[in-house]
Amino acid sequence: MRKEIQNKEYWDTLIIDRLSDNISEEDNRKLDAWLDESAKHLSYFNQMKDLWDSSAVGDPELLFDYERGYSLFMKRVRGEKESTLVVETKNKQILWRRIIAVAAVLIPVFVLGYYTSLYFEKPSDTVGFLQSEVVCPNGSKTQLRLADGTVVWLNSGSRLLYNDKFGKENRNLELVGEAYLDVRRNEQIPLVVKVGGLDIKVLGTKFNVNAYPEKSEVKVSLLEGSVSMHAGNSPESAILKPMETGVYQAGSNQITVHPGLDSNALVWMKNQLLFTGEAFEEIARMLERRFDVKINIHNDALRKRRFGGDFGEEESIDKVLKIMAVNGKFTYTMKNNVIEIY
């Protein structure tokens, strides 16, 4: 059985103090002595440092709420319990062991997200690898700088996954939701974003990906550079040029290319809402993510009704619904974060 680290909370505090250049000389000596005691202690320190570095904590080029981020980092490290999950592969089982969870502390003041670190360990004594997950909850947006210099903005209700080999042996990302990426060029190791059955391959570019799980399509809008889209095991593929949008249909496994950018590709980064004829049930999901609310629709005819509209960052959920209710002829009630629509 794997032994727990003794006085973990105490050592977590010292580790974070060192990583943030806020450690006293006495505590620094204590931490050095603790790291020299065993390879396990050093491994634990390195895992936390990898997460800290990969999230660009303390990067002077990014403005962020340091005190808030530090507090969240500590809260996640102290509060996360160890859990395991067994996953079947073709040849053997792999044990997924959660060993640490931390906050995404790089985030600008208007943003909040968190990291989860997973350790992938085979039942034998072979070396495992560290998997990091960036989660951007509803009602927020998250910005992070990856180890290779790539900057990612995550929209609300989105997740990004990558392992500790990112930027060294691979540049593979898995995305659920929406993200804008400013990719650092590296011709030796292209960056690949996996979205469901779609692979998006780039060398260095700026593009937006919209791939929320409730949608049957993935939209890739290219601003600069070049992007190739490949549909899983299918021969279907496409290469985008700047100011083009590629649309991948999961059901048919087809990719089509359209001139111009998707109308919603960048407005979310300005905290704006733009409806261009979407059905109300789709708009409800957009509002849930933007305002961190739960919307229940009790009017079946309303679900498929389509709306258009443009709302600025200062608009509240109540104001948005009031305007839509006049045009859509529906009523609603709000209690806490739950909205009932009739």
Secondary structure, DSSP 8 states (H G I E B T S, - for coil): -----TTHHHHHHHHHHHHTT---HHHHHHHHHHHHH-HHHHHHHHHHHHHHHHTTTT-TTS---HHHHHHHHHHHHHH---EEEEEE-SS-EEEEEEEEEEE-TT--TT---EEEEEEEE-SSSS--EEEEEEEE-TT--EEEE-TTS-EEEE-TTEEEEEETTBTTTB-EEEEEEEEEEE----SSS-EEEEETTEEEEESS-EEEEEE-TTSSEEEEEEEES-EEEEETTSS-EEEE-TTEEEEEETTTTEEEEEES--TTTTGGGGT-EEEEEEEHHHHHHHHHHHHT-EEEE--HHHHT-EEEEEE-TT--HHHHHHHHHHHHT--EEEETTEEEE-
